[in-house]
Amino acid sequence: MELSVGLRTVWAIVLLVLAPAVRLTEAQGSSVWTVRPEWVKAHEDFLASDVLAGRGSATRDEQLAATYVASEFEGYGLKPAPGMTGYLQSANVDMPMLDGHSRLDVSGTSLNEGSDYELLMSPAVSAEGPLLRLSVNETASIHVDRGAAVLLAGAGDPDAAWRAISDLRHAGAAIVLLSTSPAMMNLYAQMGSHTRTPSRLAGDRGPRASATVVLLKPEAFSRLAGMAVGSAVSVKVNRVQESAPRLTYNALGYLPGSDPDAGTILLTAHLDHLGVGQPVNGDAIYNGANDDAAGTTAVLELARALAAGPRLRRNILFVCYGSEEVGELGSTYFGEHPPVPLKSLIANLEFEMIGNQDPKMPKGVLLLTGWERSNLGPELRAHGALLGPDPYPEQHFFERSDNYSLALRGVVAHTAAGFGTVATYHQPDDDVAHLDLPFMTSAIQSLVEPMRWLASSSFVPRWNPGGQPKGR
């Protein structure tokens, strides 16, 4: 018995000593570092779990998600970014919160939030102005006095309504009132059924959005439609006083290259979502499995794969941003406090909502926003990346993700995405059950070797003529 145990112990020690060498030999003899579907699912199971309550921007749940990502980076052998001692970057944010009990008064008639209307947008201060009636088709051609309260008719088409709201905000209207069409209520739901207030980084003194936007229920809309033009309209809001500053968190991991002058590749996603909102079929947690736990998973798995192989020539910086959902605050802070000079970034690839295949794309292929703007996408595709042109140019996805702020600063920056208009977008059923995990896995896997090539080559991505957005 003692001899048998001793032999087993010796053999176990031999295997333990030899195993790393065997794994290294296998890796060196293979050009593929595997992304496993069980690893993809494991990240999703945690990040999109009810335990994290939807990873609301600048919340404790976002911090937990960032800490998870940071711990994974450390476990893969990544280093803290230059100038940092850890893997988390935090920033103070000013995020006004309202109590949900605003009141709308029109010439002595009082209406209440929830029962008579929903408050879509607010500058987080009370507003007032004289009543003016317009249709959505008139806002671009008719002069509107600053401070007016505009009742909009014909707002059933959400695109037309949104253009009219934008016109009126730019004109300086104080209040915009429109009817609660199904499309506009869906937009409200996509905001998490919360009033959108102008969140920003602490210390930012730039202009805030000024208009209060009210979605009136049909009876309330009819009552206001019967009021005389010039009637006094006011919306009184109550801001919640928070006891401590709000913080948002970015998670950063750094894979140093062998040539310090070869530049840095930036791979990114956002890790926050909407948190807890209005219940839909009894579910109030907006899990964000696709938006954007899926992108975060892509960054994690690429970090795992790229750190597992031989040292690369270029540095790679992996970043998962906080507070994208309230105005891309995490990526803005990163751009203002980069751990490496922005001029050293040779490319940025952002991952957004890669959890489902877009029906307009070839099977298995992710869309790349701004494909025609630079030579990055075609070059990655030539090296095996499952990427193709964005079939929705009218949606302006290139300008709607965290890549854009860096693109404005000159960095060749694009977003890789799956189905951009998936039905679960900003809904509580954006959960793991609605992900296409095999599609996610193969899409991430297809990028490993192209990223290894980019990090080992002397190729420098360039904007095509006229492709770079206007810089700052």
C-alpha positions as CSV (number, residue, x, y, z in Angstrom):
1,M,0.0,0.0,0.0
2,E,2.7,2.5,0.9
3,L,4.7,1.6,-2.2
4,S,1.6,2.1,-4.4
5,V,0.8,5.4,-2.9
6,G,4.4,6.5,-3.3
7,L,4.5,5.6,-7.0
8,R,1.3,7.4,-7.6
9,T,2.6,10.5,-5.8
10,V,5.9,10.5,-7.8
11,W,3.9,10.1,-11.1
12,A,1.6,12.9,-10.1
13,I,4.6,15.1,-9.5
14,V,6.2,14.2,-12.8
15,L,2.9,15.0,-14.6
16,L,2.6,18.3,-12.8
17,V,6.1,19.3,-13.7
18,L,5.8,18.2,-17.4
19,A,2.3,19.5,-18.0
20,P,3.2,23.2,-18.6
21,A,5.9,22.1,-21.0
22,V,3.5,19.9,-22.9
23,R,0.9,22.7,-23.1
24,L,3.6,25.2,-24.3
25,T,4.8,22.8,-26.9
26,E,1.2,22.2,-28.2
27,A,0.6,26.0,-28.3
28,Q,3.8,26.7,-30.2
29,G,2.9,24.0,-32.7
30,S,-0.5,25.4,-33.4
31,S,-1.6,28.6,-35.1
32,V,-5.0,28.6,-33.3
33,W,-5.6,29.6,-29.7
34,T,-9.0,28.2,-28.9
35,V,-12.0,30.1,-27.6
36,R,-14.3,27.6,-25.9
37,P,-18.1,28.0,-25.8
38,E,-18.2,27.0,-22.1
39,W,-15.9,30.0,-21.3
40,V,-18.1,32.3,-23.3
41,K,-21.1,31.1,-21.5
42,A,-19.4,31.3,-18.1
43,H,-18.7,35.0,-18.6
44,E,-22.3,35.6,-19.7
45,D,-23.7,33.6,-16.8
46,F,-22.0,36.0,-14.3
47,L,-22.2,39.3,-16.1
48,A,-25.8,39.0,-17.2
49,S,-27.0,37.3,-14.0
50,D,-29.8,38.7,-11.9
51,V,-27.2,39.0,-9.1
52,L,-25.6,42.0,-10.9
53,A,-29.1,43.5,-11.4
54,G,-28.4,44.8,-14.9
55,R,-25.1,46.5,-14.2
56,G,-26.6,50.0,-14.1
57,S,-24.2,52.8,-15.0
58,A,-22.1,54.2,-12.1
59,T,-23.6,51.7,-9.6
60,R,-22.2,49.2,-7.2
61,D,-23.3,46.5,-9.7
62,E,-21.2,48.1,-12.5
63,Q,-18.3,48.2,-10.1
64,L,-18.7,44.4,-9.4
65,A,-18.7,43.8,-13.1
66,A,-15.6,45.8,-13.6
67,T,-13.9,44.0,-10.7
68,Y,-14.7,40.7,-12.3
69,V,-13.2,41.8,-15.6
70,A,-10.1,43.2,-13.9
71,S,-9.6,39.9,-12.0
72,E,-9.9,37.9,-15.2
73,F,-7.3,40.2,-16.8
74,E,-4.9,39.6,-13.9
75,G,-5.5,35.9,-14.1
76,Y,-4.6,35.8,-17.8
77,G,-1.2,37.3,-16.9
78,L,-2.0,40.8,-18.2
79,K,-0.2,43.7,-16.5
80,P,-1.6,47.0,-15.2
81,A,-1.7,49.7,-17.9
82,P,1.4,52.0,-17.9
83,G,1.2,54.4,-15.0
84,M,-1.4,52.4,-13.2
85,T,-0.8,50.2,-10.1
86,G,-4.1,48.2,-10.5
87,Y,-6.6,47.2,-13.2
88,L,-9.4,49.7,-12.4
89,Q,-9.8,53.3,-13.5
90,S,-12.5,55.3,-11.7
91,A,-14.1,58.6,-12.4
92,N,-16.6,60.8,-10.6
93,V,-19.8,61.4,-12.5
94,D,-22.7,63.8,-12.1
95,M,-25.8,61.8,-12.7
96,P,-29.0,63.6,-11.7
97,M,-31.7,61.3,-10.4
98,L,-35.4,62.3,-10.2
99,D,-37.9,60.9,-7.7
100,G,-40.5,60.0,-10.4
101,H,-43.2,62.4,-8.9
102,S,-43.0,65.4,-11.2
103,R,-46.1,67.6,-11.8
104,L,-47.3,69.2,-15.0
105,D,-49.5,72.3,-14.7
106,V,-51.4,74.1,-17.5
107,S,-53.5,77.1,-16.6
108,G,-54.7,75.6,-13.3
109,T,-55.0,72.0,-14.6
110,S,-52.5,69.6,-12.8
111,L,-51.3,66.3,-14.3
112,N,-49.3,63.7,-12.5
113,E,-46.3,61.6,-13.7
114,G,-47.2,58.0,-14.1
115,S,-51.0,58.3,-14.3
116,D,-51.2,61.1,-16.9
117,Y,-47.8,61.2,-18.5
118,E,-44.2,59.8,-18.5
119,L,-41.2,62.1,-18.4
120,L,-38.9,61.0,-21.2
121,M,-36.1,63.6,-20.8
122,S,-35.4,66.3,-18.3
123,P,-32.5,68.7,-17.5
124,A,-33.2,67.8,-13.8
125,V,-34.6,71.3,-13.1
126,S,-38.1,72.6,-13.3
127,A,-39.2,74.2,-16.6
128,E,-42.0,76.6,-17.7
129,G,-43.1,78.4,-20.9
130,P,-46.1,79.5,-22.9
131,L,-48.1,76.9,-24.9
132,L,-47.5,76.6,-28.6
133,R,-49.1,74.0,-30.9
134,L,-47.2,72.5,-33.9
135,S,-47.1,69.3,-36.0
136,V,-43.9,67.3,-36.3
137,N,-43.6,68.5,-39.9
138,E,-43.6,72.2,-39.0
139,T,-40.7,72.3,-36.5
140,A,-38.0,72.8,-39.1
141,S,-39.7,75.6,-40.9
142,I,-41.6,77.6,-38.2
143,H,-39.8,79.9,-35.8
144,V,-40.1,78.8,-32.2
145,D,-39.4,81.3,-29.4
146,R,-36.8,80.2,-26.8
147,G,-38.6,79.0,-23.7
148,A,-41.8,77.8,-25.4
149,A,-43.8,74.8,-24.4
150,V,-44.6,73.0,-27.7
151,L,-47.4,70.6,-28.0
152,L,-46.5,68.3,-30.9
153,A,-49.2,66.7,-33.1
154,G,-48.6,63.8,-35.5
155,A,-45.9,62.1,-33.5
156,G,-46.8,58.5,-34.3
157,D,-43.7,58.0,-36.5
158,P,-40.8,57.7,-34.0
159,D,-38.2,58.9,-36.5
160,A,-40.3,62.0,-37.4
161,A,-41.0,62.6,-33.7
162,W,-37.3,62.4,-32.8
163,R,-36.3,64.8,-35.5
164,A,-39.0,67.3,-34.3
165,I,-37.7,66.9,-30.7
166,S,-34.2,67.6,-31.9
167,D,-35.3,70.7,-33.9
168,L,-37.1,72.1,-30.9
169,R,-34.2,71.4,-28.5
170,H,-31.9,73.2,-30.8
171,A,-34.4,76.1,-31.1
172,G,-34.4,76.5,-27.3
173,A,-37.8,75.1,-26.4
174,A,-38.2,74.6,-22.7
175,I,-40.8,71.9,-22.9
176,V,-41.9,69.4,-25.6
177,L,-45.2,67.6,-25.2
178,L,-46.3,64.7,-27.4
179,S,-48.7,61.7,-27.2
180,T,-47.7,58.3,-25.9
181,S,-47.7,56.4,-29.2
182,P,-46.6,52.7,-29.0
183,A,-43.4,53.6,-30.7
184,M,-42.6,56.4,-28.3
185,M,-43.4,54.3,-25.3
186,N,-41.1,51.6,-26.8
187,L,-38.4,54.3,-26.9
188,Y,-39.1,55.1,-23.2
189,A,-38.8,51.4,-22.4
190,Q,-35.5,51.2,-24.2
191,M,-34.2,53.9,-21.8
192,G,-35.1,51.5,-19.0
193,S,-38.4,53.3,-18.3
194,H,-36.4,56.0,-16.6
195,T,-36.3,59.7,-17.3
196,R,-33.1,60.5,-19.2
197,T,-31.1,63.2,-17.5
198,P,-27.9,64.8,-18.7
199,S,-25.2,62.8,-17.0
200,R,-21.6,63.8,-17.4
201,L,-18.2,63.6,-15.8
202,A,-17.7,65.6,-12.7
203,G,-16.0,68.9,-13.6
204,D,-17.4,69.0,-17.1
205,R,-18.9,72.4,-17.6
206,G,-20.1,71.9,-21.1
207,P,-23.7,72.7,-22.1
208,R,-26.5,70.4,-21.0
209,A,-29.6,69.4,-22.9
210,S,-32.2,72.0,-22.1
211,A,-35.6,70.6,-23.1
212,T,-38.0,68.7,-20.9
213,V,-39.8,66.1,-23.0
214,V,-43.2,64.8,-21.9
215,L,-45.1,61.8,-23.2
216,L,-48.8,62.5,-22.6
217,K,-51.3,59.8,-22.3
218,P,-54.2,60.2,-24.9
219,E,-56.7,61.8,-22.5
220,A,-54.1,64.2,-21.1
221,F,-53.0,65.1,-24.7
222,S,-56.6,65.9,-25.6
223,R,-57.0,68.1,-22.6
224,L,-53.9,70.1,-23.5
225,A,-54.9,70.3,-27.2
226,G,-58.0,72.2,-26.0
227,M,-56.0,74.8,-24.1
228,A,-55.5,78.3,-25.5
229,V,-52.2,79.1,-27.2
230,G,-50.1,81.1,-24.8
231,S,-51.4,79.2,-21.7
232,A,-48.8,78.9,-19.0
233,V,-47.2,75.4,-18.8
234,S,-44.8,74.3,-16.1
235,V,-43.2,71.0,-15.2
236,K,-41.9,70.8,-11.6
237,V,-39.4,68.0,-10.9
238,N,-37.7,66.8,-7.7
239,R,-34.1,65.8,-7.7
240,V,-33.0,63.0,-5.4
241,Q,-30.1,64.1,-3.2
242,E,-27.5,61.4,-3.0
243,S,-25.3,61.1,0.0
244,A,-22.1,60.1,-1.8
245,P,-20.4,60.9,-5.2
246,R,-21.2,58.5,-8.0
247,L,-18.3,56.6,-9.5
248,T,-18.0,54.8,-12.8
249,Y,-15.3,52.2,-13.5
250,N,-13.2,51.1,-16.4
251,A,-11.3,47.8,-16.3
252,L,-7.9,47.8,-18.1
253,G,-5.4,45.1,-18.8
254,Y,-2.1,45.5,-20.7
255,L,-0.2,43.0,-22.8
256,P,3.3,44.5,-23.3
257,G,4.9,43.9,-26.7
258,S,8.5,43.3,-27.6
259,D,8.9,46.6,-29.5
260,P,8.0,49.7,-27.4
261,D,8.0,51.9,-30.5
262,A,5.6,49.6,-32.6
263,G,2.4,51.1,-31.1
264,T,-0.6,49.8,-29.2
265,I,-3.7,48.0,-30.3
266,L,-6.8,48.9,-28.3
267,L,-9.6,46.3,-27.9
268,T,-12.7,47.6,-26.1
269,A,-16.4,47.1,-25.0
270,H,-18.7,48.6,-22.4
271,L,-19.6,46.6,-19.3
272,D,-22.6,48.6,-18.0
273,H,-26.3,48.3,-18.9
274,L,-29.6,49.8,-17.8
275,G,-29.9,48.2,-14.3
276,V,-33.4,47.8,-12.9
277,G,-36.4,49.4,-14.7
278,Q,-40.1,49.2,-15.4
279,P,-41.2,45.5,-15.2
280,V,-42.1,43.8,-18.5
281,N,-44.1,40.5,-17.9
282,G,-43.0,40.7,-14.3
283,D,-39.2,41.1,-15.0
284,A,-37.6,44.4,-14.0
285,I,-34.0,43.4,-14.4
286,Y,-32.5,44.6,-17.7
287,N,-29.7,42.0,-17.8
288,G,-27.8,43.2,-20.9
289,A,-26.5,39.8,-22.0
290,N,-26.1,41.0,-25.6
291,D,-25.7,44.7,-24.7
292,D,-22.9,44.6,-23.8
293,A,-21.9,41.6,-21.8
294,A,-21.4,40.0,-25.2
295,G,-18.8,42.6,-26.2
296,T,-17.1,42.4,-22.8
297,T,-16.9,38.6,-23.2
298,A,-15.2,39.1,-26.6
299,V,-12.6,41.4,-25.0
300,L,-12.0,38.8,-22.2
301,E,-11.6,35.9,-24.5
302,L,-9.3,37.7,-26.9
303,A,-7.2,38.7,-23.9
304,R,-7.1,35.1,-22.8
305,A,-6.1,33.8,-26.2
306,L,-3.6,36.5,-27.1
307,A,-1.9,36.3,-23.7
308,A,-1.5,32.6,-24.0
309,G,0.8,32.6,-27.0
310,P,4.3,33.9,-27.7
311,R,5.1,37.5,-27.0
312,L,3.8,39.9,-29.7
313,R,5.6,42.8,-31.2
314,R,3.0,45.4,-30.4
315,N,1.3,46.2,-27.1
316,I,-2.3,45.4,-26.7
317,L,-4.5,47.3,-24.3
318,F,-7.8,45.7,-23.3
319,V,-10.4,48.1,-21.8
320,C,-14.0,47.6,-20.7
321,Y,-15.7,50.9,-20.1
322,G,-18.3,51.9,-17.6
323,S,-21.3,54.3,-18.1
324,E,-21.7,54.0,-21.8
325,E,-25.5,53.9,-21.5
326,V,-25.7,57.4,-20.0
327,G,-23.5,59.2,-22.5
328,E,-20.3,57.1,-23.0
329,L,-18.8,58.6,-19.9
330,G,-16.2,55.8,-19.3
331,S,-14.7,56.0,-22.8
332,T,-14.7,59.8,-22.6
333,Y,-12.8,59.6,-19.3
334,F,-10.4,57.1,-20.8
335,G,-9.8,59.4,-23.8
336,E,-9.0,62.3,-21.5
337,H,-6.8,60.2,-19.2
338,P,-5.2,57.6,-21.5
339,P,-2.5,55.3,-20.0
340,V,-0.7,55.4,-23.3
341,P,-0.5,58.4,-25.7
342,L,-3.4,58.4,-28.1
343,K,-1.0,59.0,-30.9
344,S,0.5,55.6,-30.2
345,L,-2.8,53.8,-30.8
346,I,-2.6,52.2,-34.2
347,A,-6.2,51.0,-34.1
348,N,-9.3,50.5,-31.8
349,L,-11.8,47.7,-32.3
350,E,-14.9,48.0,-30.1
351,F,-17.2,45.1,-29.6
352,E,-21.0,45.8,-29.3
353,M,-23.9,43.4,-29.1
354,I,-22.2,40.4,-30.8
355,G,-24.7,38.0,-29.3
356,N,-26.8,37.4,-32.4
357,Q,-26.4,37.1,-36.1
358,D,-27.7,39.9,-38.2
359,P,-30.0,38.6,-41.0
360,K,-28.6,40.9,-43.5
361,M,-25.0,39.7,-43.0
362,P,-23.4,36.5,-44.5
363,K,-23.7,33.5,-42.1
364,G,-21.4,33.9,-39.2
365,V,-20.1,37.4,-40.1
366,L,-20.1,40.4,-37.8
367,L,-20.8,43.9,-39.2
368,L,-18.1,46.5,-38.9
369,T,-19.3,50.1,-38.6
370,G,-17.6,52.6,-40.9
371,W,-16.2,49.8,-43.0
372,E,-15.6,52.1,-46.0
373,R,-13.8,54.7,-43.9
374,S,-10.5,52.9,-43.4
375,N,-8.5,49.9,-44.6
376,L,-8.7,48.1,-41.2
377,G,-11.8,46.0,-41.8
378,P,-10.8,44.7,-45.3
379,E,-7.3,43.9,-44.0
380,L,-8.6,42.0,-41.0
381,R,-11.0,40.1,-43.2
382,A,-8.2,39.2,-45.6
383,H,-6.5,37.5,-42.6
384,G,-9.5,35.5,-41.6
385,A,-11.7,37.8,-39.5
386,L,-15.4,37.2,-39.9
387,L,-16.2,40.9,-40.6
388,G,-18.1,42.7,-43.3
389,P,-19.6,46.1,-44.2
390,D,-22.4,47.5,-42.1
391,P,-25.7,47.1,-44.0
392,Y,-27.4,49.8,-42.0
393,P,-25.6,53.1,-42.9
394,E,-28.8,55.1,-42.3
395,Q,-28.6,54.1,-38.6
396,H,-25.2,55.8,-38.1
397,F,-24.0,53.0,-35.9
398,F,-20.4,54.2,-36.4
399,E,-21.2,57.4,-34.5
400,R,-23.2,55.6,-31.8
401,S,-20.6,53.6,-29.9
402,D,-17.5,54.1,-27.8
403,N,-15.2,54.0,-30.9
404,Y,-16.4,57.4,-32.1
405,S,-14.8,59.6,-29.5
406,L,-11.4,58.1,-30.4
407,A,-12.1,58.4,-34.1
408,L,-12.7,62.1,-33.6
409,R,-9.2,62.3,-32.1
410,G,-7.7,60.6,-35.2
411,V,-7.5,57.0,-34.0
412,V,-8.6,54.4,-36.7
413,A,-11.5,53.2,-34.5
414,H,-14.5,51.0,-35.5
415,T,-17.1,48.8,-33.8
416,A,-17.7,45.1,-34.6
417,A,-21.4,44.2,-33.9
418,G,-23.9,41.5,-34.4
419,F,-27.6,42.2,-35.0
420,G,-28.0,45.9,-34.4
421,T,-31.8,46.0,-34.2
422,V,-32.4,42.8,-32.2
423,A,-35.8,42.6,-30.5
424,T,-34.3,42.2,-27.1
425,Y,-32.5,45.5,-27.3
426,H,-32.9,47.4,-24.0
427,Q,-35.5,44.9,-22.8
428,P,-35.5,42.7,-19.7
429,D,-35.3,39.6,-21.9
430,D,-31.9,40.5,-23.1
431,D,-30.6,37.5,-21.2
432,V,-28.4,34.5,-21.8
433,A,-31.3,32.4,-23.1
434,H,-31.6,34.7,-26.1
435,L,-27.9,34.6,-27.1
436,D,-26.5,32.6,-30.1
437,L,-23.5,31.3,-28.2
438,P,-22.1,29.2,-31.1
439,F,-22.2,32.4,-33.3
440,M,-20.5,34.4,-30.6
441,T,-17.8,31.8,-30.1
442,S,-16.9,31.4,-33.7
443,A,-16.9,35.2,-34.3
444,I,-14.5,35.8,-31.4
445,Q,-12.4,32.8,-32.5
446,S,-12.1,34.2,-36.0
447,L,-10.5,37.4,-34.7
448,V,-7.7,35.7,-32.7
449,E,-5.3,35.0,-35.6
450,P,-6.0,38.4,-37.3
451,M,-5.2,40.2,-34.1
452,R,-2.1,38.1,-33.6
453,W,-1.1,39.1,-37.2
454,L,-1.9,42.8,-36.6
455,A,0.1,42.8,-33.3
456,S,3.1,41.1,-35.0
457,S,3.2,43.0,-38.3
458,S,4.3,46.4,-39.4
459,F,0.9,47.2,-41.0
460,V,-0.5,50.5,-39.9
461,P,-4.2,51.1,-40.5
462,R,-5.1,54.3,-42.3
463,W,-8.2,56.3,-42.9
464,N,-9.4,56.3,-46.5
465,P,-9.7,59.7,-48.2
466,G,-12.6,61.5,-46.5
467,G,-13.2,58.7,-44.1
468,Q,-11.9,60.2,-40.9
469,P,-14.6,62.1,-38.9
470,K,-14.0,65.7,-38.2
471,G,-11.5,65.9,-35.3
472,R,-11.5,68.2,-32.3
